[in-house]
Amino acid sequence: MAWQNPPEVGAWYMDHMGRVFEIVASDEDDETIEIQYMDGAIEELDLETWAEFRKEPISPPEDWVASMDMDPNIEGWNHLHGDPVQQTLDALERQE
């Protein structure tokens, strides 16, 4: 099965149970993605499960860094999550 609409790393969603999560990694070769919930739990989903997963895109929560106990000063943080200022600018551009 090929990626038709690959999930974007850094995109935020809410599932059918009201849980908020972010896409933190994707692997097209393995056809898997990793999501991280607001409580810090990480889950890996295969392509088929992602396609069937009931979710809707949302804007990043205002307090998402604090909720996930993320420290922007740790090595690799910006690699996984990008520059928060740039992400905000990108999100605003998508809304226009």
A tleap script that builds the chain and sets N, CA, C and O, in Angstrom:
source leaprc.protein.ff14SB
mol = sequence {
  NMET ALA TRP GLN ASN PRO PRO GLU VAL GLY
  ALA TRP TYR MET ASP HIE MET GLY ARG VAL
  PHE GLU ILE VAL ALA SER ASP GLU ASP ASP
  GLU THR ILE GLU ILE GLN TYR MET ASP GLY
  ALA ILE GLU GLU LEU ASP LEU GLU THR TRP
  ALA GLU PHE ARG LYS GLU PRO ILE SER PRO
  PRO GLU ASP TRP VAL ALA SER MET ASP MET
  ASP PRO ASN ILE GLU GLY TRP ASN HIE LEU
  HIE GLY ASP PRO VAL GLN GLN THR LEU ASP
  ALA LEU GLU ARG GLN CGLU
}
set mol.1.N position { 0.850 -1.174 0.000 }
set mol.1.CA position { 0.000 0.000 0.000 }
set mol.1.C position { 0.896 1.237 0.000 }
set mol.1.O position { 1.806 1.325 0.824 }
set mol.2.N position { 0.667 2.183 -0.889 }
set mol.2.CA position { 1.498 3.377 -0.996 }
set mol.2.C position { 0.908 4.532 -0.186 }
set mol.2.O position { -0.298 4.603 0.050 }
set mol.3.N position { 1.785 5.418 0.223 }
set mol.3.CA position { 1.363 6.628 0.935 }
set mol.3.C position { 0.606 7.503 -0.048 }
set mol.3.O position { 1.195 7.968 -1.024 }
set mol.4.N position { -0.659 7.738 0.172 }
set mol.4.CA position { -1.413 8.632 -0.695 }
set mol.4.C position { -1.398 10.051 -0.139 }
set mol.4.O position { -1.189 11.005 -0.888 }
set mol.5.N position { -1.611 10.196 1.130 }
set mol.5.CA position { -1.545 11.482 1.818 }
set mol.5.C position { -0.684 11.297 3.056 }
set mol.5.O position { -1.204 11.111 4.157 }
set mol.6.N position { 0.635 11.349 2.879 }
set mol.6.CA position { 1.485 11.082 4.035 }
set mol.6.C position { 1.256 12.111 5.131 }
set mol.6.O position { 1.158 13.306 4.852 }
set mol.7.N position { 1.170 11.657 6.369 }
set mol.7.CA position { 0.992 12.593 7.476 }
set mol.7.C position { 2.237 13.454 7.635 }
set mol.7.O position { 3.359 12.979 7.465 }
set mol.8.N position { 2.029 14.712 7.960 }
set mol.8.CA position { 3.122 15.655 8.103 }
set mol.8.C position { 3.633 15.655 9.544 }
set mol.8.O position { 2.861 15.840 10.485 }
set mol.9.N position { 4.924 15.447 9.703 }
set mol.9.CA position { 5.520 15.521 11.035 }
set mol.9.C position { 5.291 16.931 11.563 }
set mol.9.O position { 5.531 17.917 10.866 }
set mol.10.N position { 4.826 17.010 12.801 }
set mol.10.CA position { 4.515 18.299 13.412 }
set mol.10.C position { 3.042 18.651 13.355 }
set mol.10.O position { 2.604 19.608 13.995 }
set mol.11.N position { 2.260 17.872 12.581 }
set mol.11.CA position { 0.815 18.125 12.494 }
set mol.11.C position { 0.129 17.615 13.758 }
set mol.11.O position { 0.544 16.617 14.347 }
set mol.12.N position { -0.917 18.311 14.160 }
set mol.12.CA position { -1.684 17.972 15.364 }
set mol.12.C position { -3.068 17.479 14.989 }
set mol.12.O position { -3.661 17.933 14.010 }
set mol.13.N position { -3.580 16.533 15.788 }
set mol.13.CA position { -4.883 15.929 15.558 }
set mol.13.C position { -5.590 15.696 16.884 }
set mol.13.O position { -4.978 15.715 17.952 }
set mol.14.N position { -6.894 15.475 16.785 }
set mol.14.CA position { -7.672 15.008 17.922 }
set mol.14.C position { -8.383 13.743 17.462 }
set mol.14.O position { -8.995 13.721 16.394 }
set mol.15.N position { -8.300 12.690 18.273 }
set mol.15.CA position { -8.971 11.451 17.887 }
set mol.15.C position { -10.425 11.462 18.347 }
set mol.15.O position { -10.877 12.411 18.988 }
set mol.16.N position { -11.147 10.405 18.014 }
set mol.16.CA position { -12.584 10.331 18.304 }
set mol.16.C position { -12.894 10.297 19.802 }
set mol.16.O position { -14.042 10.486 20.204 }
set mol.17.N position { -11.870 10.058 20.628 }
set mol.17.CA position { -12.071 10.040 22.081 }
set mol.17.C position { -11.636 11.364 22.721 }
set mol.17.O position { -11.628 11.490 23.946 }
set mol.18.N position { -11.276 12.350 21.890 }
set mol.18.CA position { -10.887 13.650 22.406 }
set mol.18.C position { -9.429 13.760 22.809 }
set mol.18.O position { -9.022 14.767 23.389 }
set mol.19.N position { -8.626 12.727 22.505 }
set mol.19.CA position { -7.204 12.777 22.842 }
set mol.19.C position { -6.458 13.567 21.769 }
set mol.19.O position { -6.651 13.349 20.573 }
set mol.20.N position { -5.610 14.480 22.211 }
set mol.20.CA position { -4.842 15.334 21.309 }
set mol.20.C position { -3.458 14.722 21.131 }
set mol.20.O position { -2.837 14.275 22.096 }
set mol.21.N position { -2.980 14.705 19.884 }
set mol.21.CA position { -1.663 14.141 19.620 }
set mol.21.C position { -0.993 14.852 18.454 }
set mol.21.O position { -1.631 15.548 17.664 }
set mol.22.N position { 0.325 14.650 18.378 }
set mol.22.CA position { 1.145 15.227 17.321 }
set mol.22.C position { 1.843 14.096 16.573 }
set mol.22.O position { 2.218 13.087 17.169 }
set mol.23.N position { 2.014 14.269 15.269 }
set mol.23.CA position { 2.836 13.347 14.486 }
set mol.23.C position { 4.285 13.717 14.784 }
set mol.23.O position { 4.695 14.846 14.516 }
set mol.24.N position { 5.064 12.794 15.330 }
set mol.24.CA position { 6.452 13.099 15.671 }
set mol.24.C position { 7.451 12.427 14.743 }
set mol.24.O position { 8.621 12.812 14.728 }
set mol.25.N position { 7.027 11.436 13.970 }
set mol.25.CA position { 7.938 10.773 13.029 }
set mol.25.C position { 7.120 9.983 12.011 }
set mol.25.O position { 6.007 9.536 12.287 }
set mol.26.N position { 7.709 9.826 10.824 }
set mol.26.CA position { 7.103 8.943 9.832 }
set mol.26.C position { 8.213 8.230 9.080 }
set mol.26.O position { 9.299 8.778 8.888 }
set mol.27.N position { 7.937 7.016 8.661 }
set mol.27.CA position { 8.899 6.206 7.926 }
set mol.27.C position { 8.185 5.616 6.718 }
set mol.27.O position { 7.429 4.652 6.837 }
set mol.28.N position { 8.437 6.205 5.558 }
set mol.28.CA position { 7.756 5.734 4.348 }
set mol.28.C position { 8.185 4.328 3.967 }
set mol.28.O position { 7.386 3.570 3.417 }
set mol.29.N position { 9.444 3.959 4.250 }
set mol.29.CA position { 9.915 2.612 3.914 }
set mol.29.C position { 9.165 1.550 4.713 }
set mol.29.O position { 8.742 0.534 4.160 }
set mol.30.N position { 9.002 1.786 6.014 }
set mol.30.CA position { 8.286 0.846 6.877 }
set mol.30.C position { 6.784 1.092 6.876 }
set mol.30.O position { 6.011 0.290 7.401 }
set mol.31.N position { 6.373 2.229 6.268 }
set mol.31.CA position { 4.968 2.637 6.246 }
set mol.31.C position { 4.393 2.713 7.656 }
set mol.31.O position { 3.342 2.148 7.957 }
set mol.32.N position { 5.129 3.441 8.519 }
set mol.32.CA position { 4.678 3.653 9.891 }
set mol.32.C position { 4.818 5.128 10.254 }
set mol.32.O position { 5.599 5.864 9.652 }
set mol.33.N position { 4.045 5.536 11.248 }
set mol.33.CA position { 4.205 6.859 11.835 }
set mol.33.C position { 4.224 6.701 13.342 }
set mol.33.O position { 3.716 5.718 13.882 }
set mol.34.N position { 4.809 7.672 14.013 }
set mol.34.CA position { 4.772 7.714 15.465 }
set mol.34.C position { 4.000 8.955 15.863 }
set mol.34.O position { 4.208 10.043 15.327 }
set mol.35.N position { 3.101 8.763 16.820 }
set mol.35.CA position { 2.338 9.884 17.346 }
set mol.35.C position { 2.636 10.004 18.836 }
set mol.35.O position { 2.932 9.016 19.507 }
set mol.36.N position { 2.551 11.241 19.342 }
set mol.36.CA position { 2.755 11.466 20.769 }
set mol.36.C position { 1.547 12.210 21.308 }
set mol.36.O position { 1.186 13.286 20.831 }
set mol.37.N position { 0.932 11.605 22.318 }
set mol.37.CA position { -0.229 12.203 22.970 }
set mol.37.C position { 0.232 13.281 23.948 }
set mol.37.O position { 1.407 13.340 24.310 }
set mol.38.N position { -0.697 14.126 24.368 }
set mol.38.CA position { -0.389 15.217 25.280 }
set mol.38.C position { 0.180 14.726 26.611 }
set mol.38.O position { 0.903 15.467 27.277 }
set mol.39.N position { -0.130 13.499 27.008 }
set mol.39.CA position { 0.411 12.982 28.269 }
set mol.39.C position { 1.822 12.422 28.105 }
set mol.39.O position { 2.417 11.931 29.065 }
set mol.40.N position { 2.357 12.499 26.878 }
set mol.40.CA position { 3.713 12.035 26.613 }
set mol.40.C position { 3.799 10.641 26.037 }
set mol.40.O position { 4.860 10.237 25.562 }
set mol.41.N position { 2.698 9.887 26.069 }
set mol.41.CA position { 2.702 8.522 25.529 }
set mol.41.C position { 2.944 8.551 24.025 }
set mol.41.O position { 2.409 9.402 23.315 }
set mol.42.N position { 3.755 7.611 23.550 }
set mol.42.CA position { 4.069 7.506 22.125 }
set mol.42.C position { 3.494 6.201 21.596 }
set mol.42.O position { 3.555 5.161 22.252 }
set mol.43.N position { 2.935 6.282 20.395 }
set mol.43.CA position { 2.350 5.101 19.763 }
set mol.43.C position { 2.805 5.055 18.309 }
set mol.43.O position { 2.862 6.081 17.631 }
set mol.44.N position { 3.128 3.850 17.839 }
set mol.44.CA position { 3.484 3.662 16.440 }
set mol.44.C position { 2.294 3.037 15.719 }
set mol.44.O position { 1.698 2.073 16.200 }
set mol.45.N position { 1.956 3.600 14.561 }
set mol.45.CA position { 0.833 3.100 13.769 }
set mol.45.C position { 1.320 2.723 12.382 }
set mol.45.O position { 2.155 3.414 11.798 }
set mol.46.N position { 0.792 1.620 11.856 }
set mol.46.CA position { 1.118 1.298 10.470 }
set mol.46.C position { 0.176 2.068 9.552 }
set mol.46.O position { -0.792 2.675 10.009 }
set mol.47.N position { 0.466 2.037 8.269 }
set mol.47.CA position { -0.281 2.819 7.293 }
set mol.47.C position { -1.765 2.475 7.291 }
set mol.47.O position { -2.608 3.370 7.227 }
set mol.48.N position { -2.089 1.204 7.358 }
set mol.48.CA position { -3.486 0.782 7.348 }
set mol.48.C position { -4.236 1.296 8.586 }
set mol.48.O position { -5.365 1.775 8.482 }
set mol.49.N position { -3.598 1.190 9.749 }
set mol.49.CA position { -4.218 1.674 10.976 }
set mol.49.C position { -4.409 3.181 10.926 }
set mol.49.O position { -5.457 3.681 11.336 }
set mol.50.N position { -3.407 3.922 10.427 }
set mol.50.CA position { -3.513 5.373 10.305 }
set mol.50.C position { -4.692 5.752 9.405 }
set mol.50.O position { -5.441 6.677 9.718 }
set mol.51.N position { -4.852 5.053 8.310 }
set mol.51.CA position { -5.937 5.357 7.370 }
set mol.51.C position { -7.310 5.145 8.016 }
set mol.51.O position { -8.256 5.874 7.719 }
set mol.52.N position { -7.417 4.145 8.903 }
set mol.52.CA position { -8.687 3.837 9.552 }
set mol.52.C position { -8.889 4.611 10.859 }
set mol.52.O position { -9.995 4.639 11.398 }
set mol.53.N position { -7.836 5.231 11.362 }
set mol.53.CA position { -7.855 5.944 12.642 }
set mol.53.C position { -8.759 7.169 12.512 }
set mol.53.O position { -8.545 8.014 11.644 }
set mol.54.N position { -9.770 7.261 13.379 }
set mol.54.CA position { -10.685 8.411 13.336 }
set mol.54.C position { -10.020 9.597 14.015 }
set mol.54.O position { -9.735 9.572 15.212 }
set mol.55.N position { -9.779 10.642 13.219 }
set mol.55.CA position { -9.056 11.799 13.707 }
set mol.55.C position { -9.451 13.026 12.906 }
set mol.55.O position { -9.988 12.926 11.803 }
set mol.56.N position { -9.172 14.192 13.487 }
set mol.56.CA position { -9.379 15.423 12.741 }
set mol.56.C position { -8.216 16.353 13.038 }
set mol.56.O position { -7.755 16.426 14.178 }
set mol.57.N position { -7.733 17.071 12.016 }
set mol.57.CA position { -6.613 17.993 12.227 }
set mol.57.C position { -7.038 19.155 13.122 }
set mol.57.O position { -8.169 19.635 13.038 }
set mol.58.N position { -6.120 19.599 13.977 }
set mol.58.CA position { -6.373 20.740 14.855 }
set mol.58.C position { -5.128 21.630 14.873 }
set mol.58.O position { -4.060 21.234 14.407 }
set mol.59.N position { -5.283 22.824 15.413 }
set mol.59.CA position { -4.140 23.703 15.636 }
set mol.59.C position { -3.387 23.212 16.865 }
set mol.59.O position { -3.984 22.615 17.761 }
set mol.60.N position { -2.077 23.458 16.913 }
set mol.60.CA position { -1.332 23.041 18.107 }
set mol.60.C position { -1.887 23.718 19.353 }
set mol.60.O position { -2.176 24.914 19.329 }
set mol.61.N position { -2.037 22.974 20.431 }
set mol.61.CA position { -2.493 23.583 21.683 }
set mol.61.C position { -1.483 24.629 22.149 }
set mol.61.O position { -0.286 24.491 21.898 }
set mol.62.N position { -1.958 25.669 22.822 }
set mol.62.CA position { -1.072 26.736 23.282 }
set mol.62.C position { -0.017 26.223 24.254 }
set mol.62.O position { 1.119 26.696 24.236 }
set mol.63.N position { -0.373 25.271 25.093 }
set mol.63.CA position { 0.549 24.795 26.129 }
set mol.63.C position { 1.138 23.425 25.812 }
set mol.63.O position { 1.439 22.663 26.730 }
set mol.64.N position { 1.309 23.096 24.533 }
set mol.64.CA position { 1.736 21.749 24.171 }
set mol.64.C position { 3.112 21.380 24.684 }
set mol.64.O position { 3.338 20.214 25.007 }
set mol.65.N position { 4.041 22.317 24.775 }
set mol.65.CA position { 5.378 21.979 25.276 }
set mol.65.C position { 5.302 21.602 26.746 }
set mol.65.O position { 5.888 20.601 27.158 }
set mol.66.N position { 4.598 22.379 27.531 }
set mol.66.CA position { 4.490 22.093 28.967 }
set mol.66.C position { 3.742 20.799 29.219 }
set mol.66.O position { 4.107 20.038 30.114 }
set mol.67.N position { 2.703 20.540 28.442 }
set mol.67.CA position { 1.902 19.335 28.647 }
set mol.67.C position { 2.684 18.062 28.386 }
set mol.67.O position { 2.421 17.031 29.004 }
set mol.68.N position { 3.637 18.127 27.478 }
set mol.68.CA position { 4.416 16.936 27.138 }
set mol.68.C position { 5.736 16.895 27.888 }
set mol.68.O position { 6.579 16.038 27.622 }
set mol.69.N position { 5.921 17.816 28.822 }
set mol.69.CA position { 7.179 17.896 29.559 }
set mol.69.C position { 8.369 17.959 28.618 }
set mol.69.O position { 9.401 17.332 28.857 }
set mol.70.N position { 8.216 18.713 27.561 }
set mol.70.CA position { 9.287 18.856 26.586 }
set mol.70.C position { 10.194 20.003 26.992 }
set mol.70.O position { 9.712 21.039 27.450 }
set mol.71.N position { 11.480 19.838 26.835 }
set mol.71.CA position { 12.447 20.886 27.112 }
set mol.71.C position { 13.085 21.290 25.799 }
set mol.71.O position { 13.831 20.507 25.212 }
set mol.72.N position { 12.803 22.513 25.317 }
set mol.72.CA position { 13.349 22.922 24.029 }
set mol.72.C position { 14.860 23.060 24.030 }
set mol.72.O position { 15.444 23.286 22.970 }
set mol.73.N position { 15.519 22.933 25.179 }
set mol.73.CA position { 16.966 23.055 25.238 }
set mol.73.C position { 17.683 21.718 25.074 }
set mol.73.O position { 18.908 21.689 24.958 }
set mol.74.N position { 16.937 20.605 25.063 }
set mol.74.CA position { 17.606 19.311 24.923 }
set mol.74.C position { 18.028 19.101 23.479 }
set mol.74.O position { 17.384 19.584 22.548 }
set mol.75.N position { 19.110 18.378 23.315 }
set mol.75.CA position { 19.645 18.120 21.984 }
set mol.75.C position { 18.640 17.313 21.165 }
set mol.75.O position { 18.088 16.324 21.647 }
set mol.76.N position { 18.410 17.735 19.946 }
set mol.76.CA position { 17.508 17.023 19.052 }
set mol.76.C position { 16.081 17.502 19.101 }
set mol.76.O position { 15.280 17.101 18.256 }
set mol.77.N position { 15.723 18.350 20.059 }
set mol.77.CA position { 14.339 18.801 20.185 }
set mol.77.C position { 13.886 19.526 18.928 }
set mol.77.O position { 12.822 19.220 18.389 }
set mol.78.N position { 14.675 20.481 18.454 }
set mol.78.CA position { 14.285 21.207 17.248 }
set mol.78.C position { 14.290 20.306 16.026 }
set mol.78.O position { 13.554 20.550 15.070 }
set mol.79.N position { 15.122 19.257 16.048 }
set mol.79.CA position { 15.108 18.323 14.919 }
set mol.79.C position { 13.761 17.609 14.830 }
set mol.79.O position { 13.225 17.420 13.738 }
set mol.80.N position { 13.217 17.214 15.979 }
set mol.80.CA position { 11.932 16.524 15.989 }
set mol.80.C position { 10.758 17.478 15.803 }
set mol.80.O position { 9.800 17.172 15.092 }
set mol.81.N position { 10.844 18.633 16.448 }
set mol.81.CA position { 9.681 19.518 16.501 }
set mol.81.C position { 9.844 20.804 15.730 }
set mol.81.O position { 8.890 21.572 15.601 }
set mol.82.N position { 11.026 21.054 15.216 }
set mol.82.CA position { 11.246 22.266 14.445 }
set mol.82.C position { 11.263 23.507 15.316 }
set mol.82.O position { 11.123 23.443 16.537 }
set mol.83.N position { 11.434 24.608 14.667 }
set mol.83.CA position { 11.461 25.897 15.344 }
set mol.83.C position { 10.023 26.319 15.635 }
set mol.83.O position { 9.240 26.490 14.701 }
set mol.84.N position { 9.650 26.492 16.920 }
set mol.84.CA position { 8.268 26.824 17.247 }
set mol.84.C position { 7.789 28.121 16.591 }
set mol.84.O position { 6.624 28.227 16.207 }
set mol.85.N position { 8.665 29.090 16.463 }
set mol.85.CA position { 8.282 30.348 15.820 }
set mol.85.C position { 7.959 30.099 14.352 }
set mol.85.O position { 6.955 30.593 13.838 }
set mol.86.N position { 8.815 29.330 13.679 }
set mol.86.CA position { 8.577 29.034 12.271 }
set mol.86.C position { 7.312 28.207 12.091 }
set mol.86.O position { 6.574 28.408 11.127 }
set mol.87.N position { 7.053 27.278 13.007 }
set mol.87.CA position { 5.839 26.478 12.917 }
set mol.87.C position { 4.603 27.355 13.037 }
set mol.87.O position { 3.616 27.144 12.332 }
set mol.88.N position { 4.655 28.335 13.926 }
set mol.88.CA position { 3.525 29.248 14.085 }
set mol.88.C position { 3.306 30.044 12.807 }
set mol.88.O position { 2.172 30.211 12.357 }
set mol.89.N position { 4.393 30.534 12.224 }
set mol.89.CA position { 4.284 31.286 10.970 }
set mol.89.C position { 3.724 30.406 9.852 }
set mol.89.O position { 2.876 30.846 9.075 }
set mol.90.N position { 4.199 29.165 9.774 }
set mol.90.CA position { 3.705 28.241 8.757 }
set mol.90.C position { 2.216 27.968 8.945 }
set mol.90.O position { 1.464 27.920 7.971 }
set mol.91.N position { 1.786 27.790 10.199 }
set mol.91.CA position { 0.371 27.531 10.479 }
set mol.91.C position { -0.482 28.721 10.086 }
set mol.91.O position { -1.575 28.549 9.546 }
set mol.92.N position { -0.001 29.915 10.346 }
set mol.92.CA position { -0.753 31.108 9.952 }
set mol.92.C position { -0.872 31.219 8.438 }
set mol.92.O position { -1.917 31.609 7.917 }
set mol.93.N position { 0.204 30.873 7.733 }
set mol.93.CA position { 0.149 30.908 6.273 }
set mol.93.C position { -0.852 29.904 5.733 }
set mol.93.O position { -1.538 30.189 4.752 }
set mol.94.N position { -0.952 28.719 6.360 }
set mol.94.CA position { -1.899 27.707 5.894 }
set mol.94.C position { -3.334 28.143 6.113 }
set mol.94.O position { -4.228 27.712 5.385 }
set mol.95.N position { -3.573 29.000 7.114 }
set mol.95.CA position { -4.921 29.454 7.410 }
set mol.95.C position { -5.396 30.528 6.434 }
set mol.95.O position { -6.599 30.748 6.295 }
set mol.96.N position { -4.470 31.192 5.765 }
set mol.96.CA position { -4.846 32.275 4.836 }
set mol.96.C position { -5.462 31.734 3.578 }
set mol.96.O position { -5.834 32.504 2.693 }
savepdb mol mol.pdb
quit
